């Protein structure tokens, strides 16, 4: 039997490298692309422009909340750093 050993994180011991982030980003974009393609072709058959328009819209609906969340997180983190 295969047992996985649990090791607690010690002060940020598990960090993602640049390659890990790129692989995750590519997989997310491929998934969003596949979902957008199926949705686009259900509405209008075979239009590449329609697909790209929908893909851009979906990316904006995903990206804008992530950017806003990141900005709020950085503001809160910087304010906590000023208090210390």
N, CA, C and O atoms as a Maestro MAE file, in Angstrom:
{
 s_m_m2io_version
 :::
 2.0.0
}

f_m_ct {
 s_m_title
 :::
 protein
 m_atom[336] {
  # First column is atom index #
  i_m_mmod_type
  r_m_x_coord
  r_m_y_coord
  r_m_z_coord
  i_m_residue_number
  s_m_chain_name
  s_m_pdb_residue_name
  s_m_pdb_atom_name
  i_m_atomic_number
  :::
  1 25 0.826 -1.174 0.000 1 A "UNK " " N  " 7
  2 3 0.000 0.000 0.000 1 A "UNK " " CA " 6
  3 2 0.874 1.242 0.000 1 A "UNK " " C  " 6
  4 15 1.946 1.247 0.604 1 A "UNK " " O  " 8
  5 25 0.430 2.288 -0.667 2 A "UNK " " N  " 7
  6 3 1.173 3.526 -0.748 2 A "UNK " " CA " 6
  7 2 0.637 4.501 0.290 2 A "UNK " " C  " 6
  8 15 -0.553 4.813 0.312 2 A "UNK " " O  " 8
  9 25 1.528 4.973 1.143 3 A "UNK " " N  " 7
  10 3 1.152 5.941 2.166 3 A "UNK " " CA " 6
  11 2 1.806 7.276 1.852 3 A "UNK " " C  " 6
  12 15 2.998 7.340 1.551 3 A "UNK " " O  " 8
  13 25 1.024 8.331 1.923 4 A "UNK " " N  " 7
  14 3 1.559 9.668 1.720 4 A "UNK " " CA " 6
  15 2 1.855 10.281 3.078 4 A "UNK " " C  " 6
  16 15 1.036 10.213 3.994 4 A "UNK " " O  " 8
  17 25 3.011 10.867 3.197 5 A "UNK " " N  " 7
  18 3 3.429 11.452 4.458 5 A "UNK " " CA " 6
  19 2 3.048 12.920 4.492 5 A "UNK " " C  " 6
  20 15 3.319 13.657 3.543 5 A "UNK " " O  " 8
  21 25 2.424 13.345 5.570 6 A "UNK " " N  " 7
  22 3 2.020 14.742 5.729 6 A "UNK " " CA " 6
  23 2 3.137 15.503 6.420 6 A "UNK " " C  " 6
  24 15 3.581 15.126 7.505 6 A "UNK " " O  " 8
  25 25 3.587 16.574 5.787 7 A "UNK " " N  " 7
  26 3 4.596 17.427 6.396 7 A "UNK " " CA " 6
  27 2 4.024 18.840 6.496 7 A "UNK " " C  " 6
  28 15 3.664 19.439 5.483 7 A "UNK " " O  " 8
  29 25 3.943 19.366 7.703 8 A "UNK " " N  " 7
  30 3 3.393 20.720 7.842 8 A "UNK " " CA " 6
  31 2 4.310 21.754 7.206 8 A "UNK " " C  " 6
  32 15 5.525 21.570 7.127 8 A "UNK " " O  " 8
  33 25 3.708 22.830 6.761 9 A "UNK " " N  " 7
  34 3 4.483 23.905 6.154 9 A "UNK " " CA " 6
  35 2 5.215 24.684 7.241 9 A "UNK " " C  " 6
  36 15 4.616 25.101 8.233 9 A "UNK " " O  " 8
  37 25 6.483 24.868 7.047 10 A "UNK " " N  " 7
  38 3 7.288 25.605 8.015 10 A "UNK " " CA " 6
  39 2 7.718 26.908 7.352 10 A "UNK " " C  " 6
  40 15 8.589 26.913 6.483 10 A "UNK " " O  " 8
  41 25 7.111 27.995 7.761 11 A "UNK " " N  " 7
  42 3 7.404 29.352 7.272 11 A "UNK " " CA " 6
  43 2 7.548 29.423 5.753 11 A "UNK " " C  " 6
  44 15 8.591 29.832 5.243 11 A "UNK " " O  " 8
  45 25 6.514 29.031 5.044 12 A "UNK " " N  " 7
  46 3 6.516 29.154 3.586 12 A "UNK " " CA " 6
  47 2 7.408 28.156 2.892 12 A "UNK " " C  " 6
  48 15 8.021 28.481 1.875 12 A "UNK " " O  " 8
  49 25 7.495 26.950 3.415 13 A "UNK " " N  " 7
  50 3 8.377 25.946 2.840 13 A "UNK " " CA " 6
  51 2 7.910 25.421 1.496 13 A "UNK " " C  " 6
  52 15 8.695 24.805 0.775 13 A "UNK " " O  " 8
  53 25 6.671 25.644 1.147 14 A "UNK " " N  " 7
  54 3 6.140 25.143 -0.117 14 A "UNK " " CA " 6
  55 2 5.804 26.333 -1.004 14 A "UNK " " C  " 6
  56 15 4.741 26.937 -0.862 14 A "UNK " " O  " 8
  57 25 6.707 26.670 -1.918 15 A "UNK " " N  " 7
  58 3 6.495 27.815 -2.805 15 A "UNK " " CA " 6
  59 2 6.419 27.319 -4.238 15 A "UNK " " C  " 6
  60 15 7.118 26.386 -4.633 15 A "UNK " " O  " 8
  61 25 5.551 27.967 -5.008 16 A "UNK " " N  " 7
  62 3 5.440 27.619 -6.412 16 A "UNK " " CA " 6
  63 2 6.510 28.357 -7.197 16 A "UNK " " C  " 6
  64 15 6.740 29.549 -6.991 16 A "UNK " " O  " 8
  65 25 7.156 27.639 -8.093 17 A "UNK " " N  " 7
  66 3 8.154 28.245 -8.962 17 A "UNK " " CA " 6
  67 2 7.455 28.821 -10.188 17 A "UNK " " C  " 6
  68 15 6.266 28.587 -10.403 17 A "UNK " " O  " 8
  69 25 8.197 29.568 -10.978 18 A "UNK " " N  " 7
  70 3 7.630 30.209 -12.162 18 A "UNK " " CA " 6
  71 2 7.050 29.177 -13.124 18 A "UNK " " C  " 6
  72 15 5.979 29.389 -13.692 18 A "UNK " " O  " 8
  73 25 7.750 28.065 -13.308 19 A "UNK " " N  " 7
  74 3 7.251 27.023 -14.204 19 A "UNK " " CA " 6
  75 2 5.926 26.455 -13.705 19 A "UNK " " C  " 6
  76 15 5.040 26.164 -14.508 19 A "UNK " " O  " 8
  77 25 5.779 26.293 -12.396 20 A "UNK " " N  " 7
  78 3 4.523 25.802 -11.833 20 A "UNK " " CA " 6
  79 2 3.376 26.759 -12.131 20 A "UNK " " C  " 6
  80 15 2.274 26.332 -12.475 20 A "UNK " " O  " 8
  81 25 3.646 28.073 -11.997 21 A "UNK " " N  " 7
  82 3 2.619 29.070 -12.292 21 A "UNK " " CA " 6
  83 2 2.248 29.056 -13.768 21 A "UNK " " C  " 6
  84 15 1.073 29.179 -14.115 21 A "UNK " " O  " 8
  85 25 3.243 28.907 -14.640 22 A "UNK " " N  " 7
  86 3 2.970 28.876 -16.081 22 A "UNK " " CA " 6
  87 2 2.145 27.650 -16.463 22 A "UNK " " C  " 6
  88 15 1.220 27.753 -17.268 22 A "UNK " " O  " 8
  89 25 2.472 26.495 -15.893 23 A "UNK " " N  " 7
  90 3 1.706 25.283 -16.176 23 A "UNK " " CA " 6
  91 2 0.267 25.446 -15.706 23 A "UNK " " C  " 6
  92 15 -0.665 25.079 -16.421 23 A "UNK " " O  " 8
  93 25 0.079 25.998 -14.499 24 A "UNK " " N  " 7
  94 3 -1.276 26.213 -13.979 24 A "UNK " " CA " 6
  95 2 -2.049 27.186 -14.862 24 A "UNK " " C  " 6
  96 15 -3.227 26.967 -15.144 24 A "UNK " " O  " 8
  97 25 -1.395 28.255 -15.298 25 A "UNK " " N  " 7
  98 3 -2.052 29.243 -16.153 25 A "UNK " " CA " 6
  99 2 -2.456 28.653 -17.499 25 A "UNK " " C  " 6
  100 15 -3.553 28.915 -17.990 25 A "UNK " " O  " 8
  101 25 -1.571 27.858 -18.095 26 A "UNK " " N  " 7
  102 3 -1.885 27.224 -19.381 26 A "UNK " " CA " 6
  103 2 -3.065 26.266 -19.234 26 A "UNK " " C  " 6
  104 15 -3.953 26.249 -20.087 26 A "UNK " " O  " 8
  105 25 -3.086 25.475 -18.174 27 A "UNK " " N  " 7
  106 3 -4.195 24.531 -17.968 27 A "UNK " " CA " 6
  107 2 -5.514 25.267 -17.745 27 A "UNK " " C  " 6
  108 15 -6.553 24.842 -18.249 27 A "UNK " " O  " 8
  109 25 -5.479 26.361 -16.995 28 A "UNK " " N  " 7
  110 3 -6.697 27.138 -16.765 28 A "UNK " " CA " 6
  111 2 -7.194 27.747 -18.074 28 A "UNK " " C  " 6
  112 15 -8.388 27.697 -18.368 28 A "UNK " " O  " 8
  113 25 -6.282 28.323 -18.862 29 A "UNK " " N  " 7
  114 3 -6.692 28.922 -20.139 29 A "UNK " " CA " 6
  115 2 -7.222 27.873 -21.112 29 A "UNK " " C  " 6
  116 15 -8.162 28.143 -21.859 29 A "UNK " " O  " 8
  117 25 -6.628 26.679 -21.110 30 A "UNK " " N  " 7
  118 3 -7.138 25.611 -21.979 30 A "UNK " " CA " 6
  119 2 -8.546 25.198 -21.555 30 A "UNK " " C  " 6
  120 15 -9.409 24.972 -22.404 30 A "UNK " " O  " 8
  121 25 -8.777 25.102 -20.265 31 A "UNK " " N  " 7
  122 3 -10.107 24.745 -19.775 31 A "UNK " " CA " 6
  123 2 -11.143 25.800 -20.105 31 A "UNK " " C  " 6
  124 15 -12.243 25.483 -20.558 31 A "UNK " " O  " 8
  125 25 -10.790 27.056 -19.878 32 A "UNK " " N  " 7
  126 3 -11.716 28.150 -20.209 32 A "UNK " " CA " 6
  127 2 -11.961 28.191 -21.709 32 A "UNK " " C  " 6
  128 15 -13.081 28.444 -22.153 32 A "UNK " " O  " 8
  129 25 -10.911 27.940 -22.493 33 A "UNK " " N  " 7
  130 3 -11.067 27.929 -23.954 33 A "UNK " " CA " 6
  131 2 -12.011 26.839 -24.420 33 A "UNK " " C  " 6
  132 15 -12.848 27.070 -25.293 33 A "UNK " " O  " 8
  133 25 -11.883 25.646 -23.840 34 A "UNK " " N  " 7
  134 3 -12.778 24.545 -24.224 34 A "UNK " " CA " 6
  135 2 -14.218 24.834 -23.836 34 A "UNK " " C  " 6
  136 15 -15.134 24.570 -24.614 34 A "UNK " " O  " 8
  137 25 -14.428 25.375 -22.640 35 A "UNK " " N  " 7
  138 3 -15.785 25.708 -22.209 35 A "UNK " " CA " 6
  139 2 -16.386 26.812 -23.074 35 A "UNK " " C  " 6
  140 15 -17.568 26.767 -23.414 35 A "UNK " " O  " 8
  141 25 -15.572 27.799 -23.425 36 A "UNK " " N  " 7
  142 3 -16.050 28.894 -24.261 36 A "UNK " " CA " 6
  143 2 -16.377 28.403 -25.667 36 A "UNK " " C  " 6
  144 15 -17.360 28.833 -26.271 36 A "UNK " " O  " 8
  145 25 -15.547 27.501 -26.182 37 A "UNK " " N  " 7
  146 3 -15.792 26.982 -27.527 37 A "UNK " " CA " 6
  147 2 -17.117 26.233 -27.592 37 A "UNK " " C  " 6
  148 15 -17.896 26.411 -28.528 37 A "UNK " " O  " 8
  149 25 -17.364 25.395 -26.594 38 A "UNK " " N  " 7
  150 3 -18.620 24.645 -26.619 38 A "UNK " " CA " 6
  151 2 -19.819 25.574 -26.464 38 A "UNK " " C  " 6
  152 15 -20.851 25.370 -27.103 38 A "UNK " " O  " 8
  153 25 -19.686 26.591 -25.616 39 A "UNK " " N  " 7
  154 3 -20.795 27.540 -25.446 39 A "UNK " " CA " 6
  155 2 -21.003 28.380 -26.702 39 A "UNK " " C  " 6
  156 15 -22.140 28.660 -27.082 39 A "UNK " " O  " 8
  157 25 -19.914 28.781 -27.345 40 A "UNK " " N  " 7
  158 3 -20.031 29.610 -28.550 40 A "UNK " " CA " 6
  159 2 -20.678 28.835 -29.691 40 A "UNK " " C  " 6
  160 15 -21.515 29.374 -30.415 40 A "UNK " " O  " 8
  161 25 -20.298 27.595 -29.850 41 A "UNK " " N  " 7
  162 3 -20.829 26.816 -30.959 41 A "UNK " " CA " 6
  163 2 -22.263 26.366 -30.718 41 A "UNK " " C  " 6
  164 15 -22.959 26.003 -31.666 41 A "UNK " " O  " 8
  165 25 -22.717 26.382 -29.469 42 A "UNK " " N  " 7
  166 3 -24.128 26.091 -29.206 42 A "UNK " " CA " 6
  167 2 -24.996 27.260 -29.675 42 A "UNK " " C  " 6
  168 15 -26.128 27.061 -30.114 42 A "UNK " " O  " 8
  169 25 -24.453 28.492 -29.577 43 A "UNK " " N  " 7
  170 3 -25.225 29.677 -29.946 43 A "UNK " " CA " 6
  171 2 -25.144 29.968 -31.440 43 A "UNK " " C  " 6
  172 15 -26.158 30.242 -32.081 43 A "UNK " " O  " 8
  173 25 -23.931 29.908 -31.993 44 A "UNK " " N  " 7
  174 3 -23.741 30.256 -33.403 44 A "UNK " " CA " 6
  175 2 -22.653 29.343 -33.976 44 A "UNK " " C  " 6
  176 15 -21.540 29.309 -33.453 44 A "UNK " " O  " 8
  177 25 -22.958 28.622 -35.018 45 A "UNK " " N  " 7
  178 3 -22.044 27.621 -35.564 45 A "UNK " " CA " 6
  179 2 -20.866 28.244 -36.295 45 A "UNK " " C  " 6
  180 15 -21.045 29.083 -37.177 45 A "UNK " " O  " 8
  181 25 -19.649 27.824 -35.919 46 A "UNK " " N  " 7
  182 3 -18.462 28.028 -36.708 46 A "UNK " " CA " 6
  183 2 -17.906 29.430 -36.872 46 A "UNK " " C  " 6
  184 15 -17.110 29.641 -37.787 46 A "UNK " " O  " 8
  185 25 -18.263 30.378 -36.067 47 A "UNK " " N  " 7
  186 3 -17.743 31.726 -36.221 47 A "UNK " " CA " 6
  187 2 -16.569 31.922 -35.269 47 A "UNK " " C  " 6
  188 15 -16.747 31.927 -34.051 47 A "UNK " " O  " 8
  189 25 -15.373 32.084 -35.821 48 A "UNK " " N  " 7
  190 3 -14.183 32.282 -35.004 48 A "UNK " " CA " 6
  191 2 -14.245 33.622 -34.281 48 A "UNK " " C  " 6
  192 15 -13.817 33.722 -33.131 48 A "UNK " " O  " 8
  193 25 -14.761 34.633 -34.925 49 A "UNK " " N  " 7
  194 3 -14.878 35.949 -34.301 49 A "UNK " " CA " 6
  195 2 -15.811 35.895 -33.092 49 A "UNK " " C  " 6
  196 15 -15.533 36.502 -32.057 49 A "UNK " " O  " 8
  197 25 -16.907 35.172 -33.228 50 A "UNK " " N  " 7
  198 3 -17.847 35.013 -32.121 50 A "UNK " " CA " 6
  199 2 -17.180 34.280 -30.959 50 A "UNK " " C  " 6
  200 15 -17.370 34.648 -29.800 50 A "UNK " " O  " 8
  201 25 -16.400 33.245 -31.267 51 A "UNK " " N  " 7
  202 3 -15.673 32.496 -30.225 51 A "UNK " " CA " 6
  203 2 -14.672 33.399 -29.509 51 A "UNK " " C  " 6
  204 15 -14.616 33.400 -28.279 51 A "UNK " " O  " 8
  205 25 -13.879 34.169 -30.263 52 A "UNK " " N  " 7
  206 3 -12.880 35.038 -29.650 52 A "UNK " " CA " 6
  207 2 -13.523 36.125 -28.797 52 A "UNK " " C  " 6
  208 15 -12.996 36.487 -27.745 52 A "UNK " " O  " 8
  209 25 -14.659 36.642 -29.251 53 A "UNK " " N  " 7
  210 3 -15.388 37.634 -28.480 53 A "UNK " " CA " 6
  211 2 -15.860 37.046 -27.152 53 A "UNK " " C  " 6
  212 15 -15.707 37.672 -26.103 53 A "UNK " " O  " 8
  213 25 -16.432 35.850 -27.199 54 A "UNK " " N  " 7
  214 3 -16.883 35.200 -25.974 54 A "UNK " " CA " 6
  215 2 -15.713 34.855 -25.059 54 A "UNK " " C  " 6
  216 15 -15.811 35.008 -23.842 54 A "UNK " " O  " 8
  217 25 -14.597 34.385 -25.643 55 A "UNK " " N  " 7
  218 3 -13.419 34.037 -24.850 55 A "UNK " " CA " 6
  219 2 -12.882 35.268 -24.125 55 A "UNK " " C  " 6
  220 15 -12.542 35.193 -22.944 55 A "UNK " " O  " 8
  221 25 -12.804 36.403 -24.828 56 A "UNK " " N  " 7
  222 3 -12.354 37.647 -24.208 56 A "UNK " " CA " 6
  223 2 -13.292 38.065 -23.086 56 A "UNK " " C  " 6
  224 15 -12.839 38.491 -22.024 56 A "UNK " " O  " 8
  225 25 -14.593 37.946 -23.313 57 A "UNK " " N  " 7
  226 3 -15.565 38.317 -22.282 57 A "UNK " " CA " 6
  227 2 -15.432 37.433 -21.044 57 A "UNK " " C  " 6
  228 15 -15.458 37.930 -19.918 57 A "UNK " " O  " 8
  229 25 -15.292 36.142 -21.250 58 A "UNK " " N  " 7
  230 3 -15.138 35.221 -20.121 58 A "UNK " " CA " 6
  231 2 -13.858 35.518 -19.359 58 A "UNK " " C  " 6
  232 15 -13.852 35.513 -18.128 58 A "UNK " " O  " 8
  233 25 -12.772 35.778 -20.080 59 A "UNK " " N  " 7
  234 3 -11.503 36.113 -19.416 59 A "UNK " " CA " 6
  235 2 -11.626 37.407 -18.611 59 A "UNK " " C  " 6
  236 15 -11.050 37.519 -17.529 59 A "UNK " " O  " 8
  237 25 -12.362 38.373 -19.125 60 A "UNK " " N  " 7
  238 3 -12.559 39.616 -18.375 60 A "UNK " " CA " 6
  239 2 -13.407 39.379 -17.128 60 A "UNK " " C  " 6
  240 15 -13.125 39.947 -16.073 60 A "UNK " " O  " 8
  241 25 -14.452 38.537 -17.238 61 A "UNK " " N  " 7
  242 3 -15.292 38.241 -16.085 61 A "UNK " " CA " 6
  243 2 -14.521 37.460 -15.026 61 A "UNK " " C  " 6
  244 15 -14.851 37.534 -13.842 61 A "UNK " " O  " 8
  245 25 -13.510 36.723 -15.432 62 A "UNK " " N  " 7
  246 3 -12.668 36.015 -14.468 62 A "UNK " " CA " 6
  247 2 -11.563 36.935 -13.953 62 A "UNK " " C  " 6
  248 15 -11.252 36.928 -12.762 62 A "UNK " " O  " 8
  249 25 -10.973 37.721 -14.841 63 A "UNK " " N  " 7
  250 3 -9.802 38.522 -14.498 63 A "UNK " " CA " 6
  251 2 -10.093 39.733 -13.639 63 A "UNK " " C  " 6
  252 15 -9.333 40.024 -12.715 63 A "UNK " " O  " 8
  253 25 -11.168 40.446 -13.916 64 A "UNK " " N  " 7
  254 3 -11.455 41.676 -13.178 64 A "UNK " " CA " 6
  255 2 -11.689 41.399 -11.693 64 A "UNK " " C  " 6
  256 15 -11.114 42.109 -10.868 64 A "UNK " " O  " 8
  257 25 -12.504 40.406 -11.301 65 A "UNK " " N  " 7
  258 3 -12.640 40.127 -9.859 65 A "UNK " " CA " 6
  259 2 -11.326 39.673 -9.220 65 A "UNK " " C  " 6
  260 15 -11.066 39.989 -8.059 65 A "UNK " " O  " 8
  261 25 -10.497 38.937 -9.962 66 A "UNK " " N  " 7
  262 3 -9.204 38.520 -9.412 66 A "UNK " " CA " 6
  263 2 -8.289 39.715 -9.180 66 A "UNK " " C  " 6
  264 15 -7.600 39.784 -8.162 66 A "UNK " " O  " 8
  265 25 -8.279 40.648 -10.114 67 A "UNK " " N  " 7
  266 3 -7.451 41.842 -9.955 67 A "UNK " " CA " 6
  267 2 -7.938 42.694 -8.788 67 A "UNK " " C  " 6
  268 15 -7.132 43.178 -7.994 67 A "UNK " " O  " 8
  269 25 -9.242 42.878 -8.681 68 A "UNK " " N  " 7
  270 3 -9.800 43.657 -7.564 68 A "UNK " " CA " 6
  271 2 -9.480 42.985 -6.233 68 A "UNK " " C  " 6
  272 15 -9.101 43.660 -5.276 68 A "UNK " " O  " 8
  273 25 -9.627 41.666 -6.164 69 A "UNK " " N  " 7
  274 3 -9.312 40.930 -4.938 69 A "UNK " " CA " 6
  275 2 -7.836 41.073 -4.587 69 A "UNK " " C  " 6
  276 15 -7.496 41.256 -3.418 69 A "UNK " " O  " 8
  277 25 -6.952 40.991 -5.585 70 A "UNK " " N  " 7
  278 3 -5.520 41.125 -5.330 70 A "UNK " " CA " 6
  279 2 -5.183 42.532 -4.824 70 A "UNK " " C  " 6
  280 15 -4.353 42.679 -3.926 70 A "UNK " " O  " 8
  281 25 -5.806 43.551 -5.382 71 A "UNK " " N  " 7
  282 3 -5.544 44.924 -4.935 71 A "UNK " " CA " 6
  283 2 -6.010 45.118 -3.495 71 A "UNK " " C  " 6
  284 15 -5.293 45.700 -2.681 71 A "UNK " " O  " 8
  285 25 -7.210 44.630 -3.180 72 A "UNK " " N  " 7
  286 3 -7.716 44.738 -1.805 72 A "UNK " " CA " 6
  287 2 -6.805 43.978 -0.836 72 A "UNK " " C  " 6
  288 15 -6.515 44.462 0.258 72 A "UNK " " O  " 8
  289 25 -6.359 42.796 -1.239 73 A "UNK " " N  " 7
  290 3 -5.451 42.010 -0.402 73 A "UNK " " CA " 6
  291 2 -4.151 42.755 -0.151 73 A "UNK " " C  " 6
  292 15 -3.675 42.794 0.984 73 A "UNK " " O  " 8
  293 25 -3.567 43.347 -1.189 74 A "UNK " " N  " 7
  294 3 -2.316 44.083 -1.025 74 A "UNK " " CA " 6
  295 2 -2.497 45.328 -0.158 74 A "UNK " " C  " 6
  296 15 -1.610 45.670 0.623 74 A "UNK " " O  " 8
  297 25 -3.634 46.003 -0.289 75 A "UNK " " N  " 7
  298 3 -3.907 47.175 0.554 75 A "UNK " " CA " 6
  299 2 -4.006 46.760 2.011 75 A "UNK " " C  " 6
  300 15 -3.414 47.398 2.882 75 A "UNK " " O  " 8
  301 25 -4.755 45.687 2.284 76 A "UNK " " N  " 7
  302 3 -4.901 45.212 3.667 76 A "UNK " " CA " 6
  303 2 -3.561 44.752 4.214 76 A "UNK " " C  " 6
  304 15 -3.234 45.031 5.367 76 A "UNK " " O  " 8
  305 25 -2.790 44.059 3.410 77 A "UNK " " N  " 7
  306 3 -1.491 43.562 3.858 77 A "UNK " " CA " 6
  307 2 -0.537 44.720 4.145 77 A "UNK " " C  " 6
  308 15 0.219 44.672 5.116 77 A "UNK " " O  " 8
  309 25 -0.566 45.755 3.315 78 A "UNK " " N  " 7
  310 3 0.328 46.901 3.548 78 A "UNK " " CA " 6
  311 2 -0.092 47.676 4.786 78 A "UNK " " C  " 6
  312 15 0.763 48.197 5.502 78 A "UNK " " O  " 8
  313 25 -1.395 47.764 5.053 79 A "UNK " " N  " 7
  314 3 -1.867 48.473 6.256 79 A "UNK " " CA " 6
  315 2 -1.478 47.709 7.518 79 A "UNK " " C  " 6
  316 15 -1.156 48.323 8.536 79 A "UNK " " O  " 8
  317 25 -1.505 46.373 7.463 80 A "UNK " " N  " 7
  318 3 -1.073 45.586 8.622 80 A "UNK " " CA " 6
  319 2 0.412 45.749 8.850 80 A "UNK " " C  " 6
  320 15 0.856 45.746 9.998 80 A "UNK " " O  " 8
  321 25 1.194 45.892 7.793 81 A "UNK " " N  " 7
  322 3 2.633 46.090 7.907 81 A "UNK " " CA " 6
  323 2 2.978 47.440 8.512 81 A "UNK " " C  " 6
  324 15 3.996 47.572 9.192 81 A "UNK " " O  " 8
  325 25 2.131 48.458 8.270 82 A "UNK " " N  " 7
  326 3 2.375 49.785 8.811 82 A "UNK " " CA " 6
  327 2 2.106 49.836 10.313 82 A "UNK " " C  " 6
  328 15 2.730 50.625 11.023 82 A "UNK " " O  " 8
  329 25 1.187 49.009 10.805 83 A "UNK " " N  " 7
  330 3 0.829 49.021 12.226 83 A "UNK " " CA " 6
  331 2 1.932 48.448 13.100 83 A "UNK " " C  " 6
  332 15 2.044 48.819 14.268 83 A "UNK " " O  " 8
  333 25 2.738 47.560 12.564 84 A "UNK " " N  " 7
  334 3 3.752 46.892 13.396 84 A "UNK " " CA " 6
  335 2 4.922 47.771 13.701 84 A "UNK " " C  " 6
  336 15 5.851 47.346 14.388 84 A "UNK " " O  " 8
  :::
 }
 m_bond[335] {
  # First column is bond index #
  i_m_from
  i_m_to
  i_m_order
  :::
  1 1 2 1
  2 2 3 1
  3 3 4 2
  4 3 5 1
  5 5 6 1
  6 6 7 1
  7 7 8 2
  8 7 9 1
  9 9 10 1
  10 10 11 1
  11 11 12 2
  12 11 13 1
  13 13 14 1
  14 14 15 1
  15 15 16 2
  16 15 17 1
  17 17 18 1
  18 18 19 1
  19 19 20 2
  20 19 21 1
  21 21 22 1
  22 22 23 1
  23 23 24 2
  24 23 25 1
  25 25 26 1
  26 26 27 1
  27 27 28 2
  28 27 29 1
  29 29 30 1
  30 30 31 1
  31 31 32 2
  32 31 33 1
  33 33 34 1
  34 34 35 1
  35 35 36 2
  36 35 37 1
  37 37 38 1
  38 38 39 1
  39 39 40 2
  40 39 41 1
  41 41 42 1
  42 42 43 1
  43 43 44 2
  44 43 45 1
  45 45 46 1
  46 46 47 1
  47 47 48 2
  48 47 49 1
  49 49 50 1
  50 50 51 1
  51 51 52 2
  52 51 53 1
  53 53 54 1
  54 54 55 1
  55 55 56 2
  56 55 57 1
  57 57 58 1
  58 58 59 1
  59 59 60 2
  60 59 61 1
  61 61 62 1
  62 62 63 1
  63 63 64 2
  64 63 65 1
  65 65 66 1
  66 66 67 1
  67 67 68 2
  68 67 69 1
  69 69 70 1
  70 70 71 1
  71 71 72 2
  72 71 73 1
  73 73 74 1
  74 74 75 1
  75 75 76 2
  76 75 77 1
  77 77 78 1
  78 78 79 1
  79 79 80 2
  80 79 81 1
  81 81 82 1
  82 82 83 1
  83 83 84 2
  84 83 85 1
  85 85 86 1
  86 86 87 1
  87 87 88 2
  88 87 89 1
  89 89 90 1
  90 90 91 1
  91 91 92 2
  92 91 93 1
  93 93 94 1
  94 94 95 1
  95 95 96 2
  96 95 97 1
  97 97 98 1
  98 98 99 1
  99 99 100 2
  100 99 101 1
  101 101 102 1
  102 102 103 1
  103 103 104 2
  104 103 105 1
  105 105 106 1
  106 106 107 1
  107 107 108 2
  108 107 109 1
  109 109 110 1
  110 110 111 1
  111 111 112 2
  112 111 113 1
  113 113 114 1
  114 114 115 1
  115 115 116 2
  116 115 117 1
  117 117 118 1
  118 118 119 1
  119 119 120 2
  120 119 121 1
  121 121 122 1
  122 122 123 1
  123 123 124 2
  124 123 125 1
  125 125 126 1
  126 126 127 1
  127 127 128 2
  128 127 129 1
  129 129 130 1
  130 130 131 1
  131 131 132 2
  132 131 133 1
  133 133 134 1
  134 134 135 1
  135 135 136 2
  136 135 137 1
  137 137 138 1
  138 138 139 1
  139 139 140 2
  140 139 141 1
  141 141 142 1
  142 142 143 1
  143 143 144 2
  144 143 145 1
  145 145 146 1
  146 146 147 1
  147 147 148 2
  148 147 149 1
  149 149 150 1
  150 150 151 1
  151 151 152 2
  152 151 153 1
  153 153 154 1
  154 154 155 1
  155 155 156 2
  156 155 157 1
  157 157 158 1
  158 158 159 1
  159 159 160 2
  160 159 161 1
  161 161 162 1
  162 162 163 1
  163 163 164 2
  164 163 165 1
  165 165 166 1
  166 166 167 1
  167 167 168 2
  168 167 169 1
  169 169 170 1
  170 170 171 1
  171 171 172 2
  172 171 173 1
  173 173 174 1
  174 174 175 1
  175 175 176 2
  176 175 177 1
  177 177 178 1
  178 178 179 1
  179 179 180 2
  180 179 181 1
  181 181 182 1
  182 182 183 1
  183 183 184 2
  184 183 185 1
  185 185 186 1
  186 186 187 1
  187 187 188 2
  188 187 189 1
  189 189 190 1
  190 190 191 1
  191 191 192 2
  192 191 193 1
  193 193 194 1
  194 194 195 1
  195 195 196 2
  196 195 197 1
  197 197 198 1
  198 198 199 1
  199 199 200 2
  200 199 201 1
  201 201 202 1
  202 202 203 1
  203 203 204 2
  204 203 205 1
  205 205 206 1
  206 206 207 1
  207 207 208 2
  208 207 209 1
  209 209 210 1
  210 210 211 1
  211 211 212 2
  212 211 213 1
  213 213 214 1
  214 214 215 1
  215 215 216 2
  216 215 217 1
  217 217 218 1
  218 218 219 1
  219 219 220 2
  220 219 221 1
  221 221 222 1
  222 222 223 1
  223 223 224 2
  224 223 225 1
  225 225 226 1
  226 226 227 1
  227 227 228 2
  228 227 229 1
  229 229 230 1
  230 230 231 1
  231 231 232 2
  232 231 233 1
  233 233 234 1
  234 234 235 1
  235 235 236 2
  236 235 237 1
  237 237 238 1
  238 238 239 1
  239 239 240 2
  240 239 241 1
  241 241 242 1
  242 242 243 1
  243 243 244 2
  244 243 245 1
  245 245 246 1
  246 246 247 1
  247 247 248 2
  248 247 249 1
  249 249 250 1
  250 250 251 1
  251 251 252 2
  252 251 253 1
  253 253 254 1
  254 254 255 1
  255 255 256 2
  256 255 257 1
  257 257 258 1
  258 258 259 1
  259 259 260 2
  260 259 261 1
  261 261 262 1
  262 262 263 1
  263 263 264 2
  264 263 265 1
  265 265 266 1
  266 266 267 1
  267 267 268 2
  268 267 269 1
  269 269 270 1
  270 270 271 1
  271 271 272 2
  272 271 273 1
  273 273 274 1
  274 274 275 1
  275 275 276 2
  276 275 277 1
  277 277 278 1
  278 278 279 1
  279 279 280 2
  280 279 281 1
  281 281 282 1
  282 282 283 1
  283 283 284 2
  284 283 285 1
  285 285 286 1
  286 286 287 1
  287 287 288 2
  288 287 289 1
  289 289 290 1
  290 290 291 1
  291 291 292 2
  292 291 293 1
  293 293 294 1
  294 294 295 1
  295 295 296 2
  296 295 297 1
  297 297 298 1
  298 298 299 1
  299 299 300 2
  300 299 301 1
  301 301 302 1
  302 302 303 1
  303 303 304 2
  304 303 305 1
  305 305 306 1
  306 306 307 1
  307 307 308 2
  308 307 309 1
  309 309 310 1
  310 310 311 1
  311 311 312 2
  312 311 313 1
  313 313 314 1
  314 314 315 1
  315 315 316 2
  316 315 317 1
  317 317 318 1
  318 318 319 1
  319 319 320 2
  320 319 321 1
  321 321 322 1
  322 322 323 1
  323 323 324 2
  324 323 325 1
  325 325 326 1
  326 326 327 1
  327 327 328 2
  328 327 329 1
  329 329 330 1
  330 330 331 1
  331 331 332 2
  332 331 333 1
  333 333 334 1
  334 334 335 1
  335 335 336 2
  :::
 }
}
